[in-house]
């Protein structure tokens, strides 16, 4: 089971692929069946700019998010000139980590850095970023009442993230025809 949180600062939404490990794997998005796939096969979804979804498989699955090119953003919007394709493989909901050091990387052209964080519902206030609680930035995950999420802008450089109950984090950034993204640690 995974949670897809869209990349902040992009109007294009993302393409998400769900890959099956076993034959006859049923895939659910927010509890609604999207079909069955066999080992090595995948389903592709295009989620919108603010579409947060819970993705679950009846058998083991892998889920990867693909950010689109800057040219897919609304050209009159504030982010029309930011972004390039990038790919982030998601961590399963049950593979929470308690603390991690991560870097909003220095890359020529990157102007915005972000952190998507997932925490267990009720533990949001325990989420500490660089010594400060960011619990007030969390919202409930639609389709999964057990988790909350936050999309936080961060500055370039090294950061510390922790939560005694566990978190999942994704770091990403964009600029003119540039992007990066990665999972901030794994269990």
C-alpha positions as CSV (number, residue, x, y, z in Angstrom):
1,X,0.0,0.0,0.0
2,X,1.3,3.4,-1.0
3,X,0.3,7.1,-1.0
4,X,0.9,9.3,-4.0
5,X,1.3,13.0,-3.1
6,X,1.7,15.3,-6.1
7,X,4.8,17.3,-6.6
8,X,4.3,20.9,-5.4
9,X,5.0,23.7,-7.8
10,X,3.7,21.9,-10.9
11,X,0.3,22.2,-12.5
12,X,0.7,19.2,-14.7
13,X,0.1,16.4,-12.2
14,X,2.1,13.2,-12.5
15,X,2.0,9.8,-14.3
16,X,2.1,6.9,-11.8
17,X,2.9,3.3,-12.7
18,X,1.9,0.3,-10.6
19,X,4.0,-2.8,-11.3
20,X,2.8,-6.3,-10.2
21,X,5.1,-8.9,-8.6
22,X,2.6,-11.7,-8.9
23,X,0.0,-12.9,-11.3
24,X,-3.7,-11.8,-10.8
25,X,-2.8,-8.8,-8.7
26,X,-5.8,-6.5,-8.2
27,X,-5.0,-2.8,-7.9
28,X,-7.1,-0.3,-5.9
29,X,-7.0,3.5,-6.0
30,X,-8.8,5.0,-2.9
31,X,-10.5,1.7,-2.4
32,X,-11.9,1.3,-5.9
33,X,-10.6,-1.6,-8.1
34,X,-8.8,-0.4,-11.2
35,X,-8.3,-3.9,-12.6
36,X,-6.0,-6.9,-12.4
37,X,-2.5,-7.3,-13.7
38,X,0.0,-10.2,-14.0
39,X,3.6,-10.4,-12.9
40,X,5.8,-7.9,-14.7
41,X,2.8,-6.0,-16.1
42,X,1.7,-2.5,-15.0
43,X,-1.1,-0.1,-14.9
44,X,-0.6,3.6,-15.6
45,X,-2.5,6.5,-14.1
46,X,-2.4,10.2,-14.7
47,X,-3.2,12.1,-11.5
48,X,-4.0,15.8,-11.4
49,X,-2.1,18.7,-9.8
50,X,-3.7,18.2,-6.4
51,X,-4.8,14.6,-6.6
52,X,-3.6,12.6,-3.5
53,X,-4.4,8.9,-3.7
54,X,-4.0,5.7,-1.7
55,X,-2.8,2.8,-4.0
56,X,-3.1,-0.7,-2.8
57,X,-2.5,-4.1,-4.3
58,X,-4.0,-7.4,-3.4
59,X,-0.5,-8.8,-3.8
60,X,3.0,-7.1,-3.7
61,X,3.3,-4.1,-6.0
62,X,5.8,-1.4,-6.7
63,X,4.7,2.2,-7.4
64,X,6.7,4.9,-9.2
65,X,5.8,8.5,-9.8
66,X,6.9,10.3,-12.9
67,X,7.0,14.1,-13.0
68,X,6.2,15.6,-16.4
69,X,8.2,18.2,-18.4
70,X,7.8,21.9,-17.7
71,X,6.0,22.2,-21.0
72,X,3.1,20.1,-19.5
73,X,2.5,22.9,-16.9
74,X,-0.1,25.6,-17.6
75,X,2.0,28.1,-19.6
76,X,0.3,31.1,-18.0
77,X,0.7,29.8,-14.4
78,X,3.4,30.8,-11.9
79,X,5.3,27.5,-12.5
80,X,5.1,27.4,-16.3
81,X,8.9,27.6,-16.7
82,X,9.9,25.1,-14.0
83,X,10.5,21.4,-14.2
84,X,11.8,18.5,-16.2
85,X,10.9,14.9,-16.1
86,X,12.0,13.0,-13.0
87,X,11.1,9.7,-11.4
88,X,10.6,8.7,-7.7
89,X,9.9,5.2,-6.6
90,X,7.5,5.3,-3.6
91,X,8.0,3.6,-0.3
92,X,5.2,1.3,1.1
93,X,3.1,2.9,3.9
94,X,4.4,0.3,6.4
95,X,8.0,1.1,5.8
96,X,8.2,4.2,8.0
97,X,11.5,5.6,9.3
98,X,12.0,7.5,12.5
99,X,14.7,9.9,11.4
100,X,16.7,10.9,8.4
101,X,19.2,13.4,7.2
102,X,18.6,14.5,3.6
103,X,19.8,17.1,1.2
104,X,17.9,19.5,-1.0
105,X,20.7,19.3,-3.6
106,X,22.6,22.1,-5.1
107,X,22.1,21.8,-8.9
108,X,22.6,24.6,-11.3
109,X,19.2,26.0,-12.3
110,X,17.1,24.5,-9.4
111,X,15.2,27.3,-7.8
112,X,12.6,25.5,-5.6
113,X,13.1,22.6,-3.2
114,X,10.3,20.6,-1.6
115,X,9.7,17.8,0.9
116,X,6.6,15.6,0.8
117,X,6.1,13.9,4.2
118,X,3.7,11.2,5.2
119,X,3.0,10.5,8.9
120,X,0.6,8.3,10.9
121,X,-2.6,10.1,11.8
122,X,-2.3,11.5,15.3
123,X,1.5,11.7,15.2
124,X,1.8,14.7,13.0
125,X,2.9,17.0,15.8
126,X,5.9,14.8,16.4
127,X,7.2,15.5,13.0
128,X,10.3,17.7,13.4
129,X,12.1,19.4,10.5
130,X,15.4,21.0,11.4
131,X,14.5,21.2,15.1
132,X,11.0,22.7,14.5
133,X,7.6,20.9,14.6
134,X,5.8,21.0,11.3
135,X,2.8,19.2,12.5
136,X,0.5,22.1,11.7
137,X,1.2,21.6,7.9
138,X,-0.4,18.2,7.7
139,X,-3.7,17.3,6.1
140,X,-5.6,14.0,6.0
141,X,-4.8,11.6,3.2
142,X,-8.0,11.2,1.1
143,X,-8.7,7.5,0.8
144,X,-6.7,6.5,3.8
145,X,-7.8,7.7,7.3
146,X,-4.6,6.2,8.9
147,X,-2.2,8.8,7.4
148,X,-1.6,12.5,6.9
149,X,0.6,14.4,4.5
150,X,2.5,17.7,4.2
151,X,4.1,19.4,1.2
152,X,6.8,21.7,2.6
153,X,9.1,24.1,0.8
154,X,12.7,23.8,2.0
155,X,16.0,25.6,1.4
156,X,18.9,24.1,-0.4
157,X,21.2,22.2,1.9
158,X,21.2,19.4,4.5
159,X,18.1,18.9,6.7
160,X,17.0,16.6,9.5
161,X,13.6,15.1,9.6
162,X,12.2,12.9,12.5
163,X,9.0,11.5,14.0
164,X,9.1,8.9,16.8
165,X,6.1,7.1,15.2
166,X,7.7,7.1,11.8
167,X,7.5,9.1,8.5
168,X,8.0,8.6,4.8
169,X,9.7,11.5,2.9
170,X,10.3,12.5,-0.7
171,X,12.7,15.4,-1.6
172,X,12.5,17.1,-5.0
173,X,13.2,20.3,-6.7
174,X,12.8,22.1,-10.0
175,X,14.0,25.0,-12.1
176,X,14.2,25.9,-15.8
177,X,14.4,22.5,-17.6
178,X,15.9,20.9,-14.5
179,X,14.5,18.6,-11.8
180,X,15.6,16.1,-9.2
181,X,13.7,13.8,-6.9
182,X,14.3,10.9,-4.5
183,X,13.0,9.0,-1.5
184,X,14.5,10.5,1.7
185,X,15.5,7.2,3.3
186,X,13.8,3.8,3.4
187,X,13.1,1.1,6.0
